[in-house]
Amino acid sequence: MRIIIDAMGGDNAPGEIVKGAVRARRELGVDITLVGREAEVRQCLAAENCEDIEVVNATEVITMEDDPSTATRRKKDASMTVALNLLRDGKGDAMVSAGSTGALLTGATLIVKRIRGIRRAALAPVLPAGEHGVLLIDCGANVECSSEYLLQFAYMGSFYAKTVMGAENPRVGLVNVGTEDTKGGAMQHETFALLKKAGEEGRINFVGNIEGSDVFGGKVEVAVCDGFTGNVLLKGCEGVIKFMMHALKDVFYKSTKNKLAALALKKDFTLMKDTLDVNKVGGTALLGISKPVCKAHGSSNAESLFATVRQAKHVVDSNIIGQIKENIDYMRIGSSGDAEA
Amino acid sequence: MRIIIDAMGGDNAPGEIVKGAVRARRELGVDITLVGREAEVRQCLAAENCEDIEVVNATEVITMEDDPSTATRRKKDASMTVALNLLRDGKGDAMVSAGSTGALLTGATLIVKRIRGIRRAALAPVLPAGEHGVLLIDCGANVECSSEYLLQFAYMGSFYAKTVMGAENPRVGLVNVGTEDTKGGAMQHETFALLKKAGEEGRINFVGNIEGSDVFGGKVEVAVCDGFTGNVLLKGCEGVIKFMMHALKDVFYKSTKNKLAALALKKDFTLMKDTLDVNKVGGTALLGISKPVCKAHGSSNAESLFATVRQAKHVVDSNIIGQIKENIDYMRIGSSGDAEA
């Protein structure tokens, strides 16, 4: 299996990206193609004593200043663009980038294309909760959603939870303002009916509406949401974690007595903190794209990049894309034709 | 000043409600009217050695099983309905209830009415962040919002932050999926333009779009949001806090060494926990109603009820309703007439 990596994406590229890629090759047994400014990338490889990794030269870099909706079209020789082209052309099995989320999403849609019949690709990170974690789908790819998009997110999320997260019969919940069937607006009502029907047909394990507090409560493995709400929820939760970590730090440093006590707790506290650390849990799969594309966190270090390559390997191994293709007829409503970009 | 209290609302009524009311009278110097089943309420008052508080009898109770949209119309003699009628009739200056949020919102709108020109009342809790806290408006009163609603939320939130929270020049942010001006869907774009204009005219201090993570980041005093997203965000944050508290507890109880260390931290840790405790910070004002109505948490104990009465007193003292009335012309767009229910 070969993983194509955008070596220039993210805040710590190319150094940390190359470091994570080298570790992934050693520990996961995958072949790696690094895409980026060849001289820079080779220098990083030399620093890691690993000079036999394939490098494909790309002279440009997509930055946070580039308009995401046009970045890969304007910068044809950017590392991200070239990496996506390699994936499309079958030169690897999956692509990983820590670059601009918006540019990656648009680029993957335009270059690699969506799975036939899938209306929109979704960003679906796995958050810590329960035994398997919870997949929050969508988290910002689509700020305005139709009920059909959400139906597709539910199916794709369910396949992902089963094959990649290892949940036997993943519970799917619709994020809403209450658990009663009638909660929410028109979009939630329509989606509820579609998910309920899919549940009754035994295609997904729909458990009904869930509240924001249930996302972290271990009540479901898949939380289905429009991208606007999902994005605000995800970032809000990140903000709360940060806020609490600061508050805890203040407690730990308040006095000598507290400092000594904190020292005794340090090991276990760090283990707990790690479960909440984006750098440890891997990246976000772009579900709905016709080949595996995974987004690593923009602030990825080597460890985070490694975790995202491991995730990409799981996505390839799981054949989730095959599963989506096989079930696409159940995932569409109406007959408004194909949605390929 | 007289505060009318629904003595039968919430999980711990009437015992804890009466206890909190007695404390409020003693410590805040306000007059109290308790509304509920007179015999039960008087028994609670006797237990508190405080039998000279005014009690108005109401034979029914609105429960979580009642349809919120019709509860106060169907149960004319419910404690909540009678309390709202007393407020409308000028028998008190503010009303407090720990009962069903939906029923209170509908009841307040139907009985007390909205301020003339205000399209929708909003639920606006204050969350811990920065120096003054942050008002998240709306948190679930309105699952589907227009840009005009959000403009009104921004004004009302700004007045509240200034007069009740004590923020000199409260910063108002629009919750969105990114900080760039162009982020979000059509509703956010329209709202952004309205808030920007209000900011340029010097009527509010609009600082632009904010992300979910900024809500707890101390970046603004007022976070403006549709009620669907606000509700999911608020409950999601509550879920994360609960999740982290559990994880911390696991760390604290893991070993004898950890238990001893946790014991040393206990006092300061409890203080920190209190800042995140809904029972300590008071309730949620229903902004847009023509007289002060405050919702205490459904699981309110005496302390939480007391904090909500204190908040109601601040709302009366601040004359925020007068401020909203004075500025109503700036808070409306178009000329689609009055929005009274």
Interface residues (C-beta under 8 A of the other chain):
Chain A: P128 A129 G140 V143 E144 V175 N176 V177 K183 G184 G185 A186 Q188 E211 G212 S213 D214 V215 F216 G217 C225 G227 F228 T229 N231 V232 L233 L234 K235 G236 C237 E238 G239 V240 I241 K242 F243 M244 A247 L248 D250 V251 F252 K254 S255 K257 N258 L260 A261 A262 A264 L265 D268 F269 L271 M272 T275 L276
Chain B: P128 A129 G140 V143 E144 V175 N176 V177 K183 G184 G185 A186 Q188 E211 G212 S213 D214 V215 F216 G217 C225 G227 F228 T229 N231 V232 L233 L234 K235 G236 C237 E238 G239 V240 I241 K242 F243 M244 A247 L248 D250 V251 F252 K254 S255 K257 N258 L260 A261 A262 A264 L265 D268 F269 L271 M272 T275 L276
